[in-house]
Amino acid sequence: IPLTQSPSSLSAFVGDRVTITCRASQDISNYLAWYQQKPGKAPNLLIYSASTLQSGVPSRFRGSGFGTDFTLTISSLQPEDFATYYCQQTNSFPSFGGGTKVEIK
Amino acid sequence: QVQLVQSGAELKKPGASVKVSCKASGYTFTDYYIHWVRQAPGQGLEWMGWINPNSGGTNYPQKFQARVTMTRDMSTNTAYMELNRLRPDDTAVYYCARKLGRPYYGVDVWGQGTTVTVSS
């Protein structure tokens, strides 16, 4: 099931509210996860089941959505949040979105 | 602590095969599926398939079905991913990762990655 992320990149200031969207080509219920990846590192799970915060992840990360449209929101961007973010549908064939690179403005 | 430790970097010629290992520790190996994900230089994440260590059952996307084989050794808590008929565009970092079998969970632990370079 193809996943379309937008935007592919964005620039933001520390303290900004940032929103990334992920759209599935068909209904995937709440079977969606979000990951953060920094250069040279493996991805890190932030959110699963569309809106459940993984243990240890700061509460400024919030996931929402159901069916085909999903959102990752960072309420107040911190310096350590500059990274690339991926969505993944977590059903039988867990494909990834194309990624969103969040850069410093 | 929970860890997935992968084998070292590989340099292969086109047409060859590569087999990457992923040793699990700190949890019950059969409780989690092992997924394999790759990332070409400067590109996004690409899911290659999973193996259920308990049953040995596998699931591969169509793109890799003819070339990939995932296996496990329960005596050493190690999973393996073998990719055949390598091409230069298979050059990537290959990650193993664990995930509970039910669909609402994400991949919560990743290996450190294995760089595979395919070049003549």
Backbone of each chain as ProteinMPNN parsed JSONL, in Angstrom:
{"seq_chain_A": "IPLTQSPSSLSAFVGDRVTITCRASQDISNYLAWYQQKPGKAPNLLIYSASTLQSGVPSRFRGSGFGTDFTLTISSLQPEDFATYYCQQTNSFPSFGGGTKVEIK", "coords_chain_A": {"N_chain_A": [[0.852, -1.186, 0.0], [0.893, 1.979, -1.098], [2.376, 4.844, 0.463], [2.111, 8.299, 0.858], [4.033, 10.95, 1.733], [4.043, 14.307, 2.942], [5.291, 17.614, 3.622], [8.136, 16.944, 1.404], [10.362, 18.062, 2.373], [11.164, 20.538, 4.862], [11.702, 23.754, 6.344], [12.31, 25.109, 9.51], [12.018, 27.084, 12.541], [13.57, 26.782, 15.778], [11.3, 26.043, 18.304], [9.05, 26.313, 16.737], [5.844, 25.071, 15.605], [5.353, 22.054, 13.996], [4.06, 20.229, 11.275], [3.559, 17.154, 9.724], [2.355, 15.221, 7.064], [0.825, 12.111, 6.113], [-0.383, 10.03, 3.689], [-2.358, 7.285, 2.891], [-2.977, 4.954, 0.231], [-5.147, 3.375, 0.424], [-7.598, 2.339, 2.883], [-6.089, 1.939, 5.975], [-6.803, 1.546, 8.544], [-5.803, 2.076, 11.851], [-3.194, 1.404, 11.558], [-0.44, 2.532, 11.609], [2.814, 3.852, 11.87], [5.293, 6.149, 13.092], [8.6, 7.315, 12.499], [11.779, 8.636, 13.475], [14.774, 9.615, 11.954], [18.199, 10.119, 12.186], [21.191, 11.359, 10.576], [23.293, 8.706, 9.509], [22.394, 6.957, 11.404], [20.246, 4.347, 12.753], [16.672, 4.212, 12.227], [14.299, 5.57, 14.633], [11.64, 4.625, 16.657], [8.774, 6.572, 17.064], [5.944, 6.891, 17.271], [3.186, 4.654, 17.378], [0.405, 2.664, 16.22], [-0.929, 4.806, 15.106], [-1.372, 6.915, 16.98], [-0.239, 6.405, 19.459], [2.179, 7.069, 21.807], [5.496, 6.057, 21.763], [7.336, 4.507, 24.394], [9.399, 6.625, 26.284], [9.607, 8.635, 24.412], [9.464, 12.114, 23.824], [6.713, 14.187, 24.902], [6.054, 16.223, 23.166], [5.784, 15.243, 20.664], [3.186, 14.192, 18.598], [0.774, 12.02, 17.299], [-1.838, 11.543, 14.895], [-4.941, 10.572, 13.303], [-6.743, 8.339, 11.036], [-7.637, 5.604, 9.0], [-7.081, 6.756, 5.991], [-5.659, 9.133, 6.169], [-3.129, 10.748, 7.925], [-1.272, 12.337, 10.573], [1.715, 13.755, 11.823], [2.684, 15.683, 14.468], [4.86, 18.085, 15.776], [5.051, 19.832, 18.609], [6.598, 21.944, 19.625], [9.376, 22.69, 18.214], [12.533, 21.318, 18.828], [16.154, 21.633, 19.099], [17.276, 19.065, 18.801], [15.46, 17.771, 17.243], [15.771, 18.055, 14.579], [15.866, 16.289, 11.731], [15.125, 13.38, 9.696], [11.876, 12.251, 8.97], [9.768, 9.427, 8.889], [6.805, 7.774, 7.808], [5.11, 4.634, 8.318], [3.178, 1.978, 7.222], [1.844, -0.574, 9.186], [0.848, -3.075, 8.739], [0.444, -6.225, 7.008], [2.236, -5.966, 4.801], [4.57, -3.941, 5.32], [5.079, -1.028, 4.181], [6.986, 2.032, 3.64], [6.653, 5.611, 3.898], [7.911, 8.308, 1.823], [9.533, 10.012, 3.277], [10.311, 12.924, 5.265], [12.312, 15.642, 5.461], [13.436, 17.587, 8.056], [14.643, 20.694, 8.514], [16.892, 23.212, 9.85], [15.879, 26.584, 10.099]], "CA_chain_A": [[0.0, 0.0, 0.0], [1.759, 3.168, -1.164], [2.183, 5.939, 1.411], [2.615, 9.569, 0.338], [4.323, 11.914, 2.778], [4.275, 15.68, 2.526], [6.145, 17.873, 2.468], [9.337, 16.112, 1.384], [11.298, 18.755, 3.256], [10.682, 21.804, 5.399], [12.62, 24.499, 7.205], [11.569, 25.674, 10.64], [12.788, 27.618, 13.657], [13.38, 26.19, 17.104], [10.087, 26.545, 18.936], [7.913, 26.251, 15.814], [4.979, 23.89, 15.524], [5.602, 21.43, 12.694], [3.096, 19.179, 10.936], [3.903, 16.299, 8.583], [1.212, 14.375, 6.747], [1.058, 10.823, 5.461], [-1.642, 9.582, 3.12], [-2.349, 5.928, 2.351], [-3.796, 4.829, -0.974], [-6.396, 2.721, 0.829], [-7.826, 2.345, 4.324], [-5.19, 1.099, 6.767], [-7.251, 1.627, 9.937], [-4.817, 2.875, 12.606], [-1.944, 0.645, 11.476], [0.569, 3.46, 11.119], [3.866, 4.244, 12.8], [6.184, 7.242, 12.692], [9.978, 7.152, 12.916], [12.751, 9.711, 13.291], [16.096, 9.101, 11.619], [19.288, 11.086, 12.074], [22.208, 10.865, 9.628], [24.189, 7.653, 9.94], [21.792, 6.173, 12.502], [19.02, 3.614, 12.46], [15.45, 4.931, 12.625], [13.833, 5.453, 16.016], [10.174, 4.635, 16.702], [8.157, 7.652, 17.839], [4.493, 6.711, 17.417], [2.596, 3.487, 16.718], [-1.07, 2.687, 16.223], [-1.29, 6.158, 14.65], [-1.395, 7.976, 17.986], [0.333, 5.963, 20.73], [3.561, 7.51, 21.957], [6.428, 5.018, 22.211], [7.952, 4.79, 25.679], [10.622, 7.416, 26.256], [9.541, 9.7, 23.401], [8.899, 13.328, 24.44], [5.287, 14.421, 24.652], [5.835, 17.211, 22.111], [5.427, 14.504, 19.459], [1.804, 13.728, 18.649], [0.272, 11.439, 16.068], [-3.29, 11.481, 14.788], [-5.452, 10.105, 12.019], [-7.347, 7.012, 10.92], [-8.105, 5.309, 7.649], [-6.112, 7.067, 4.945], [-4.961, 10.397, 6.411], [-2.437, 10.734, 9.209], [-0.464, 13.524, 10.832], [2.673, 13.835, 12.926], [2.872, 17.076, 14.881], [5.836, 18.403, 16.818], [4.396, 21.036, 19.123], [7.593, 23.007, 19.786], [10.569, 22.052, 17.656], [13.763, 21.439, 19.59], [17.339, 21.433, 18.237], [17.533, 17.644, 18.538], [14.4, 17.235, 16.388], [16.11, 18.211, 13.165], [16.072, 14.906, 11.319], [14.171, 12.949, 8.682], [10.769, 11.511, 9.564], [9.109, 8.479, 7.992], [5.656, 7.006, 8.261], [5.123, 3.246, 7.881], [1.976, 1.222, 7.54], [2.391, -1.679, 9.97], [0.101, -4.298, 8.47], [1.194, -7.366, 6.49], [3.319, -5.519, 3.916], [4.806, -2.641, 5.959], [5.801, -0.064, 3.368], [7.322, 3.323, 4.219], [6.532, 6.829, 3.132], [9.16, 8.752, 1.228], [10.339, 10.768, 4.227], [10.258, 14.383, 5.358], [13.515, 16.161, 6.102], [13.179, 18.812, 8.808], [15.913, 21.424, 8.598], [16.899, 24.454, 10.631], [15.706, 27.809, 9.33]], "C_chain_A": [[0.891, 1.241, 0.0], [1.361, 4.22, -0.129], [2.833, 7.189, 0.832], [2.785, 10.538, 1.487], [4.467, 13.297, 2.181], [4.437, 16.584, 3.739], [7.334, 16.925, 2.463], [10.446, 16.754, 2.209], [10.661, 20.042, 3.749], [11.772, 22.44, 6.244], [11.807, 25.158, 8.31], [12.534, 26.191, 11.701], [12.596, 26.756, 14.894], [12.167, 26.863, 17.749], [8.857, 26.506, 18.035], [7.099, 24.979, 16.019], [5.106, 23.347, 14.11], [4.592, 20.305, 12.478], [3.533, 18.469, 9.67], [2.708, 15.387, 8.327], [1.645, 13.13, 5.975], [-0.293, 10.32, 4.982], [-1.472, 8.185, 2.531], [-3.297, 5.835, 1.172], [-5.091, 4.063, -0.713], [-6.444, 2.674, 2.355], [-6.862, 1.388, 5.033], [-5.554, 1.153, 8.256], [-6.298, 2.545, 10.714], [-3.444, 2.198, 12.591], [-0.841, 1.506, 10.876], [1.533, 3.816, 12.231], [4.659, 5.405, 12.207], [7.573, 7.0, 13.284], [10.756, 8.439, 12.669], [14.086, 9.062, 12.947], [17.08, 10.256, 11.495], [20.384, 10.497, 11.2], [23.121, 9.814, 10.239], [23.646, 6.763, 11.036], [20.594, 5.392, 12.004], [17.812, 4.471, 12.846], [15.082, 4.651, 14.075], [12.319, 5.583, 16.032], [9.665, 5.744, 17.606], [6.723, 7.318, 18.243], [4.101, 5.392, 16.766], [1.083, 3.511, 16.931], [-1.598, 4.097, 15.973], [-1.14, 7.245, 15.703], [-0.789, 7.597, 19.325], [1.814, 6.316, 20.79], [4.416, 6.336, 22.457], [7.069, 5.463, 23.525], [9.257, 5.565, 25.506], [10.627, 8.554, 25.249], [8.886, 10.937, 24.024], [7.466, 13.598, 24.0], [5.023, 15.51, 23.623], [5.534, 16.553, 20.761], [4.006, 13.962, 19.612], [1.406, 13.179, 17.292], [-1.242, 11.396, 16.079], [-3.666, 10.932, 13.428], [-5.991, 8.692, 12.077], [-7.764, 6.824, 9.481], [-7.043, 5.575, 6.601], [-5.262, 8.301, 5.235], [-4.428, 10.479, 7.84], [-1.537, 11.957, 9.331], [0.487, 13.276, 11.986], [2.882, 15.311, 13.218], [3.945, 17.154, 15.957], [5.417, 19.77, 17.348], [5.351, 22.22, 19.262], [8.948, 22.406, 19.42], [11.807, 22.352, 18.501], [14.975, 21.159, 18.698], [17.585, 19.966, 17.877], [16.485, 17.007, 17.625], [14.697, 17.386, 14.907], [16.642, 16.87, 12.658], [15.132, 14.633, 10.15], [13.128, 12.044, 9.335], [10.084, 10.652, 8.507], [7.839, 7.94, 8.636], [5.781, 5.594, 7.685], [3.772, 2.627, 8.199], [2.416, -0.144, 8.083], [1.61, -2.97, 9.805], [0.994, -5.328, 7.789], [2.386, -6.986, 5.608], [3.696, -4.094, 4.303], [5.666, -1.668, 5.151], [6.006, 1.247, 4.115], [6.902, 4.456, 3.292], [7.898, 7.293, 2.665], [10.055, 9.579, 2.141], [10.123, 12.264, 4.135], [11.487, 14.85, 6.119], [13.196, 17.489, 6.753], [14.518, 19.496, 9.062], [15.754, 22.706, 9.397], [16.762, 25.655, 9.705], [16.632, 28.894, 9.868]], "O_chain_A": [[1.567, 1.52, 0.99], [0.179, 4.454, 0.121], [3.972, 7.143, 0.368], [1.813, 10.912, 2.143], [4.948, 13.455, 1.058], [3.803, 16.361, 4.77], [7.525, 16.175, 3.42], [11.355, 16.072, 2.684], [9.735, 20.569, 3.132], [12.645, 21.76, 6.784], [10.732, 25.702, 8.057], [13.699, 25.797, 11.755], [11.576, 26.081, 15.038], [12.034, 28.086, 17.738], [7.735, 26.652, 18.52], [7.586, 23.968, 16.526], [4.98, 24.092, 13.139], [4.309, 19.528, 13.39], [3.84, 19.107, 8.664], [2.12, 14.845, 9.263], [2.67, 13.107, 5.294], [-1.234, 10.198, 5.766], [-0.544, 7.94, 1.76], [-4.301, 6.545, 1.114], [-6.017, 4.096, -1.525], [-5.448, 2.94, 3.027], [-6.82, 0.194, 4.738], [-4.73, 0.848, 9.118], [-6.021, 3.663, 10.28], [-2.635, 2.395, 13.498], [-0.366, 1.241, 9.771], [1.138, 4.05, 13.373], [4.689, 5.61, 10.993], [7.706, 6.542, 14.418], [10.432, 9.222, 11.775], [14.483, 8.079, 13.571], [16.829, 11.236, 10.795], [20.503, 9.277, 11.09], [23.654, 9.994, 11.333], [24.362, 5.901, 11.546], [19.999, 5.721, 10.977], [17.922, 5.354, 13.697], [15.488, 3.648, 14.662], [11.77, 6.54, 15.485], [10.066, 5.849, 18.765], [6.343, 7.448, 19.407], [4.63, 5.044, 15.71], [0.565, 4.291, 17.731], [-2.594, 4.515, 16.563], [-0.814, 8.384, 15.368], [-0.822, 8.405, 20.253], [2.599, 5.911, 19.932], [4.085, 5.704, 23.46], [7.313, 6.651, 23.737], [10.106, 5.206, 24.69], [11.558, 9.359, 25.234], [7.854, 10.816, 24.685], [7.067, 13.279, 22.88], [3.871, 15.71, 23.237], [5.086, 17.219, 19.827], [3.667, 13.354, 20.627], [1.669, 13.796, 16.26], [-1.862, 11.235, 17.13], [-2.837, 10.836, 12.522], [-5.741, 7.946, 13.024], [-8.193, 7.769, 8.819], [-6.196, 4.72, 6.343], [-4.23, 8.49, 4.592], [-5.16, 10.306, 8.815], [-1.1, 12.533, 8.334], [0.122, 12.67, 12.994], [3.215, 16.092, 12.326], [3.936, 16.389, 16.922], [5.43, 20.755, 16.61], [4.96, 23.366, 19.042], [9.575, 21.708, 20.217], [12.08, 23.504, 18.838], [14.84, 20.517, 17.657], [18.049, 19.663, 16.778], [16.605, 15.834, 17.271], [13.942, 16.891, 14.07], [17.694, 16.388, 13.079], [14.434, 15.529, 9.674], [13.46, 11.183, 10.15], [9.853, 11.092, 7.381], [7.794, 7.682, 9.839], [6.472, 5.382, 6.688], [3.28, 2.742, 9.321], [3.275, -0.795, 7.489], [1.703, -3.864, 10.646], [2.209, -5.296, 7.986], [3.433, -7.629, 5.673], [3.21, -3.138, 3.698], [6.856, -1.515, 5.426], [5.308, 1.544, 5.085], [6.808, 4.289, 2.076], [8.922, 6.737, 3.064], [11.216, 9.822, 1.812], [9.798, 12.801, 3.076], [11.68, 14.496, 7.282], [12.737, 18.417, 6.086], [15.399, 18.954, 9.728], [14.65, 23.213, 9.593], [17.427, 25.744, 8.673], [16.638, 30.012, 9.352]]}, "seq_chain_B": "QVQLVQSGAELKKPGASVKVSCKASGYTFTDYYIHWVRQAPGQGLEWMGWINPNSGGTNYPQKFQARVTMTRDMSTNTAYMELNRLRPDDTAVYYCARKLGRPYYGVDVWGQGTTVTVSS", "coords_chain_B": {"N_chain_B": [[20.594, -5.636, 27.989], [18.091, -5.071, 25.44], [19.103, -6.013, 22.258], [20.062, -5.913, 18.816], [22.477, -7.231, 16.9], [24.382, -6.797, 14.102], [26.143, -8.332, 11.333], [29.341, -7.541, 9.776], [30.467, -5.022, 7.364], [30.145, -5.522, 3.798], [31.642, -6.214, 0.652], [30.796, -6.745, -2.565], [30.728, -8.376, -5.798], [28.9, -7.676, -8.817], [26.196, -9.914, -9.448], [26.914, -11.732, -7.507], [26.181, -13.192, -4.226], [24.938, -12.126, -1.006], [25.031, -12.576, 2.504], [23.606, -11.552, 5.387], [23.862, -11.335, 8.872], [22.017, -11.268, 11.992], [22.045, -10.921, 15.252], [20.16, -11.578, 18.056], [19.565, -10.398, 21.369], [18.751, -10.227, 24.893], [16.001, -10.468, 24.976], [13.117, -12.611, 24.413], [13.621, -14.479, 21.697], [11.743, -15.658, 19.96], [9.436, -14.211, 20.337], [9.106, -11.972, 18.784], [8.783, -10.805, 15.438], [11.338, -10.671, 12.911], [12.279, -8.087, 10.924], [13.527, -6.894, 7.775], [15.103, -4.098, 6.446], [16.15, -1.783, 4.001], [18.387, 0.865, 2.999], [19.307, 2.853, 0.52], [22.118, 4.9, -0.516], [21.534, 8.208, 0.473], [18.818, 7.909, 0.133], [15.368, 6.848, 0.869], [13.696, 4.644, 3.253], [13.33, 1.158, 2.713], [11.267, -1.572, 2.806], [12.014, -5.016, 3.109], [11.057, -7.451, 3.862], [9.85, -9.988, 6.216], [10.583, -12.369, 8.873], [9.157, -14.872, 10.822], [10.416, -15.892, 13.719], [9.541, -17.977, 15.3], [7.969, -19.817, 13.8], [9.315, -19.91, 11.417], [8.136, -18.931, 9.193], [7.806, -16.716, 6.387], [7.568, -13.464, 4.782], [7.595, -11.724, 1.878], [7.903, -8.763, -0.093], [6.762, -8.332, -3.484], [8.786, -7.293, -5.087], [11.196, -8.333, -4.106], [10.896, -11.046, -3.975], [11.961, -13.052, -5.673], [14.634, -13.021, -5.173], [15.442, -12.871, -2.491], [16.096, -14.471, 0.646], [15.06, -15.29, 3.806], [16.091, -16.515, 6.911], [16.383, -18.328, 10.035], [18.206, -19.141, 13.033], [17.446, -20.843, 15.699], [18.926, -21.825, 17.773], [20.974, -20.098, 18.224], [19.795, -17.663, 18.355], [19.706, -16.057, 16.048], [19.054, -14.259, 13.105], [18.942, -14.348, 9.535], [19.574, -12.767, 6.4], [19.595, -13.305, 3.052], [20.601, -12.134, -0.04], [20.391, -12.53, -3.457], [21.995, -12.622, -6.717], [23.195, -10.03, -6.996], [23.096, -6.51, -7.73], [24.464, -3.349, -8.834], [22.683, -1.382, -7.867], [21.786, -2.462, -5.532], [23.397, -1.637, -3.575], [23.587, -0.468, -0.361], [22.617, 0.388, 3.028], [21.778, -2.161, 5.172], [19.305, -3.048, 7.397], [18.343, -4.968, 10.225], [15.465, -5.525, 12.253], [13.155, -5.58, 15.01], [9.759, -6.578, 15.532], [6.591, -6.796, 16.977], [4.171, -9.302, 16.164], [1.536, -8.489, 15.768], [-0.568, -6.133, 14.005], [-0.738, -3.472, 14.926], [1.544, -2.515, 16.104], [4.762, -0.869, 16.067], [8.11, -0.983, 14.662], [10.4, -1.55, 17.027], [13.024, -1.918, 17.901], [16.178, -1.686, 16.466], [18.847, -3.033, 14.448], [22.343, -2.156, 14.081], [22.924, -1.712, 11.478], [24.175, -2.82, 8.307], [26.542, -2.252, 5.913], [26.354, -2.821, 2.544], [28.129, -3.073, -0.34], [28.007, -3.062, -3.784], [29.957, -3.648, -6.424], [31.935, -3.696, -9.364]], "CA_chain_B": [[19.573, -4.856, 27.332], [17.649, -5.594, 24.157], [20.019, -5.641, 21.186], [20.224, -6.655, 17.576], [23.833, -6.939, 16.435], [24.527, -7.283, 12.738], [27.48, -8.639, 10.828], [30.085, -6.402, 9.259], [30.304, -4.533, 6.002], [30.442, -6.465, 2.731], [31.892, -5.71, -0.691], [30.473, -7.858, -3.456], [30.683, -8.102, -7.228], [27.58, -7.926, -9.421], [25.908, -11.324, -9.683], [27.2, -12.518, -6.311], [25.179, -13.19, -3.152], [25.395, -11.652, 0.3], [24.225, -13.072, 3.616], [23.8, -10.691, 6.548], [23.323, -11.926, 10.095], [21.411, -10.361, 12.975], [21.967, -11.702, 16.485], [19.276, -10.956, 19.042], [19.824, -10.689, 22.779], [18.024, -9.408, 25.859], [14.567, -10.738, 24.932], [12.79, -13.93, 23.87], [13.783, -14.358, 20.244], [10.552, -16.097, 19.236], [8.293, -13.338, 20.618], [9.07, -10.855, 17.837], [9.223, -11.002, 14.07], [12.498, -9.909, 12.463], [12.096, -7.408, 9.639], [14.73, -6.376, 7.123], [14.846, -2.82, 5.776], [17.392, -1.262, 3.464], [18.416, 2.287, 2.68], [20.353, 3.211, -0.437], [22.728, 6.186, -0.157], [20.735, 9.399, 0.242], [17.431, 7.551, -0.189], [14.495, 6.496, 1.974], [13.684, 3.289, 3.792], [12.636, 0.187, 1.851], [11.009, -2.815, 3.516], [12.401, -6.168, 2.298], [10.367, -8.665, 4.271], [10.011, -10.411, 7.612], [10.555, -13.771, 9.228], [8.647, -15.232, 12.132], [11.405, -16.846, 14.252], [8.877, -19.111, 15.938], [7.535, -20.801, 12.808], [10.141, -19.849, 10.214], [7.371, -18.354, 8.11], [8.346, -15.472, 5.848], [6.699, -12.652, 3.941], [8.437, -10.836, 1.091], [7.197, -8.029, -1.148], [6.988, -8.902, -4.815], [10.057, -6.8, -5.632], [12.338, -9.122, -3.646], [10.53, -12.462, -3.811], [12.788, -13.981, -6.452], [16.061, -12.885, -4.862], [15.76, -12.802, -1.058], [15.729, -15.577, 1.514], [15.257, -14.995, 5.231], [16.123, -17.717, 7.724], [16.773, -18.085, 11.425], [18.793, -20.24, 13.792], [16.915, -20.648, 17.045], [19.931, -22.216, 18.775], [21.872, -18.951, 18.463], [18.975, -16.438, 18.318], [20.232, -15.267, 14.939], [18.324, -14.219, 11.853], [19.793, -14.127, 8.367], [18.967, -12.302, 5.161], [20.464, -13.544, 1.906], [20.147, -11.502, -1.27], [21.116, -13.148, -4.573], [22.094, -11.904, -8.005], [23.35, -8.627, -6.62], [23.281, -5.476, -8.744], [24.992, -2.126, -8.198], [21.652, -0.632, -7.14], [21.559, -3.082, -4.215], [24.278, -0.953, -2.621], [22.709, 0.132, 0.645], [22.717, -0.086, 4.41], [20.728, -3.135, 5.451], [18.975, -3.101, 8.817], [17.35, -5.865, 10.79], [14.696, -4.843, 13.287], [12.154, -6.491, 15.552], [8.401, -6.043, 15.617], [5.576, -7.757, 17.381], [3.441, -9.777, 15.005], [0.233, -7.847, 15.571], [-0.356, -5.027, 13.061], [-0.755, -2.095, 15.437], [2.819, -2.157, 16.703], [5.837, -0.467, 15.174], [9.414, -1.62, 14.801], [10.869, -0.8, 18.196], [14.463, -2.072, 18.103], [16.874, -1.84, 15.181], [20.268, -3.295, 14.448], [23.187, -0.993, 13.784], [23.043, -1.584, 10.028], [25.308, -3.448, 7.606], [26.734, -1.644, 4.598], [26.67, -3.739, 1.445], [28.533, -2.348, -1.539], [28.072, -3.932, -4.96], [30.756, -2.94, -7.41], [32.886, -4.534, -10.089]], "C_chain_B": [[19.236, -5.482, 25.979], [18.575, -5.092, 23.057], [19.826, -6.521, 19.976], [21.583, -6.255, 17.026], [24.048, -7.611, 15.089], [25.97, -7.557, 12.367], [28.071, -7.434, 10.107], [29.855, -6.12, 7.786], [30.779, -5.566, 4.983], [30.69, -5.703, 1.433], [31.718, -6.89, -1.634], [30.5, -7.4, -4.914], [29.276, -8.355, -7.754], [27.409, -9.403, -9.742], [26.149, -12.212, -8.488], [26.014, -12.483, -5.347], [25.802, -12.625, -1.886], [24.452, -12.215, 1.357], [24.585, -12.265, 4.857], [23.16, -11.357, 7.771], [22.891, -10.86, 11.086], [21.198, -11.165, 14.25], [21.186, -10.943, 17.545], [19.691, -11.344, 20.455], [18.973, -9.788, 23.658], [16.517, -9.578, 25.831], [14.354, -12.148, 24.355], [12.687, -13.836, 22.351], [12.487, -14.672, 19.499], [9.325, -15.217, 19.473], [8.1, -12.233, 19.586], [9.482, -11.323, 16.447], [10.504, -10.199, 13.84], [12.208, -9.388, 11.052], [13.456, -6.979, 9.098], [14.327, -5.159, 6.284], [16.168, -2.336, 5.208], [17.242, 0.21, 3.107], [19.596, 2.559, 1.766], [20.903, 4.592, -0.08], [21.842, 7.363, -0.521], [19.258, 9.139, -0.032], [16.644, 7.19, 1.069], [14.604, 5.036, 2.37], [12.846, 2.371, 2.903], [12.499, -1.129, 2.602], [11.265, -4.005, 2.608], [11.692, -7.458, 2.699], [10.532, -8.942, 5.759], [10.058, -11.924, 7.732], [9.983, -13.896, 10.631], [9.603, -16.265, 12.725], [10.779, -18.09, 14.869], [8.559, -20.212, 14.922], [8.491, -20.921, 11.616], [9.403, -19.275, 9.018], [7.923, -17.003, 7.674], [7.304, -14.747, 5.014], [7.587, -11.666, 3.213], [7.57, -10.031, 0.137], [7.603, -8.581, -2.516], [8.35, -8.515, -5.384], [11.228, -7.716, -5.286], [12.089, -10.631, -3.648], [11.464, -13.425, -4.51], [14.237, -13.995, -5.994], [16.413, -12.965, -3.376], [15.303, -14.074, -0.339], [16.052, -15.187, 2.955], [15.119, -16.287, 6.027], [16.461, -17.345, 9.155], [17.371, -19.348, 12.009], [18.375, -20.029, 15.241], [17.935, -21.033, 18.125], [20.86, -21.066, 19.126], [21.122, -17.621, 18.447], [19.442, -15.487, 17.211], [19.329, -15.395, 13.718], [19.293, -13.884, 10.72], [18.961, -13.609, 7.208], [19.991, -12.503, 4.048], [19.824, -12.942, 0.667], [21.028, -12.004, -2.41], [21.157, -12.221, -5.782], [22.197, -10.397, -7.778], [23.619, -7.737, -7.83], [23.861, -4.246, -8.058], [23.931, -1.351, -7.424], [21.173, -1.33, -5.863], [22.51, -2.506, -3.164], [23.434, -0.146, -1.64], [23.184, -0.27, 2.039], [21.512, -0.985, 4.665], [20.552, -3.235, 6.961], [18.085, -4.307, 9.112], [16.669, -5.118, 11.935], [13.63, -5.801, 13.795], [10.804, -5.793, 15.639], [7.476, -7.152, 16.109], [4.708, -8.115, 16.178], [2.124, -9.068, 14.738], [0.42, -6.519, 14.84], [-0.291, -3.633, 13.677], [0.551, -1.672, 16.082], [3.825, -1.725, 15.648], [7.086, -1.283, 15.421], [10.156, -0.887, 15.912], [12.361, -0.938, 18.501], [15.101, -2.384, 16.757], [18.318, -2.279, 15.418], [21.043, -2.052, 14.031], [23.361, -0.764, 12.286], [24.299, -2.269, 9.5], [25.393, -2.825, 6.225], [27.137, -2.717, 3.599], [26.957, -2.896, 0.206], [28.676, -3.345, -2.675], [28.787, -3.169, -6.068], [31.723, -3.914, -8.08], [34.314, -4.015, -9.912]], "O_chain_B": [[19.985, -6.302, 25.448], [18.806, -3.889, 22.935], [19.479, -7.697, 20.079], [21.819, -5.086, 16.722], [23.914, -8.827, 14.952], [26.897, -7.069, 13.014], [27.387, -6.441, 9.86], [29.165, -6.851, 7.075], [31.675, -6.367, 5.249], [30.046, -4.693, 1.149], [32.407, -7.903, -1.516], [30.324, -6.222, -5.224], [28.54, -9.165, -7.191], [28.325, -10.063, -10.233], [25.647, -13.335, -8.444], [24.995, -11.844, -5.606], [27.02, -12.639, -1.711], [23.245, -12.32, 1.143], [25.726, -12.291, 5.318], [22.047, -11.876, 7.694], [23.333, -9.712, 11.03], [20.288, -11.99, 14.328], [21.517, -9.807, 17.885], [20.114, -12.473, 20.705], [18.528, -8.722, 23.231], [15.811, -8.905, 26.582], [15.292, -12.785, 23.876], [11.786, -13.199, 21.806], [12.171, -14.014, 18.507], [8.277, -15.453, 18.87], [7.033, -11.623, 19.527], [10.402, -12.126, 16.293], [10.731, -9.177, 14.488], [11.932, -10.152, 10.128], [14.399, -6.735, 9.85], [13.356, -5.189, 5.528], [17.203, -2.464, 5.861], [16.137, 0.726, 2.937], [20.75, 2.5, 2.192], [20.224, 5.372, 0.588], [21.441, 7.513, -1.676], [18.526, 10.061, -0.393], [17.172, 7.22, 2.181], [15.47, 4.299, 1.899], [11.789, 2.762, 2.407], [13.498, -1.734, 2.99], [10.801, -4.026, 1.468], [11.722, -8.443, 1.962], [11.251, -8.236, 6.465], [9.639, -12.657, 6.836], [10.302, -13.102, 11.515], [9.605, -17.412, 12.279], [11.421, -19.137, 14.949], [8.845, -21.386, 15.155], [8.473, -21.92, 10.896], [9.982, -19.143, 7.939], [8.443, -16.241, 8.489], [6.3, -15.324, 4.596], [8.264, -10.856, 3.846], [6.593, -10.56, -0.394], [8.65, -9.211, -2.668], [8.99, -9.307, -6.076], [12.155, -7.863, -6.084], [12.998, -11.406, -3.349], [11.735, -14.508, -3.992], [14.997, -14.883, -6.38], [17.588, -13.115, -3.04], [14.275, -14.665, -0.669], [17.177, -14.803, 3.272], [14.169, -17.05, 5.849], [16.784, -16.195, 9.452], [17.095, -20.46, 11.561], [18.89, -19.143, 15.924], [17.809, -20.603, 19.271], [21.465, -21.056, 20.198], [21.746, -16.562, 18.518], [19.556, -14.278, 17.415], [18.899, -16.488, 13.351], [20.315, -13.229, 10.923], [17.793, -13.967, 7.054], [21.094, -11.957, 4.085], [18.66, -13.201, 0.362], [22.254, -11.917, -2.343], [20.466, -11.205, -5.855], [21.403, -9.61, -8.293], [24.264, -8.136, -8.8], [23.764, -4.112, -6.838], [24.251, -0.721, -6.416], [20.262, -0.845, -5.193], [22.424, -2.861, -1.988], [22.672, 0.738, -2.032], [24.034, -1.146, 2.2], [20.371, -0.605, 4.402], [21.505, -3.472, 7.703], [17.183, -4.626, 8.337], [17.24, -4.192, 12.511], [13.243, -6.733, 13.089], [10.724, -4.575, 15.8], [7.588, -8.304, 15.688], [4.539, -7.3, 15.272], [1.648, -9.049, 13.604], [1.435, -5.848, 15.022], [0.165, -2.697, 13.02], [0.645, -0.545, 16.569], [3.76, -2.15, 14.494], [7.114, -2.162, 16.283], [10.504, 0.283, 15.751], [12.904, -0.155, 19.28], [14.622, -3.236, 16.009], [18.929, -1.95, 16.435], [20.458, -1.03, 13.673], [23.891, 0.268, 11.873], [25.34, -2.293, 10.157], [24.431, -2.864, 5.457], [28.128, -3.424, 3.784], [26.12, -2.107, -0.232], [29.377, -4.349, -2.549], [28.28, -2.172, -6.581], [32.254, -4.827, -7.448], [35.254, -4.597, -10.453]]}, "name": "protein", "num_of_chains": 2, "seq": "IPLTQSPSSLSAFVGDRVTITCRASQDISNYLAWYQQKPGKAPNLLIYSASTLQSGVPSRFRGSGFGTDFTLTISSLQPEDFATYYCQQTNSFPSFGGGTKVEIKQVQLVQSGAELKKPGASVKVSCKASGYTFTDYYIHWVRQAPGQGLEWMGWINPNSGGTNYPQKFQARVTMTRDMSTNTAYMELNRLRPDDTAVYYCARKLGRPYYGVDVWGQGTTVTVSS"}
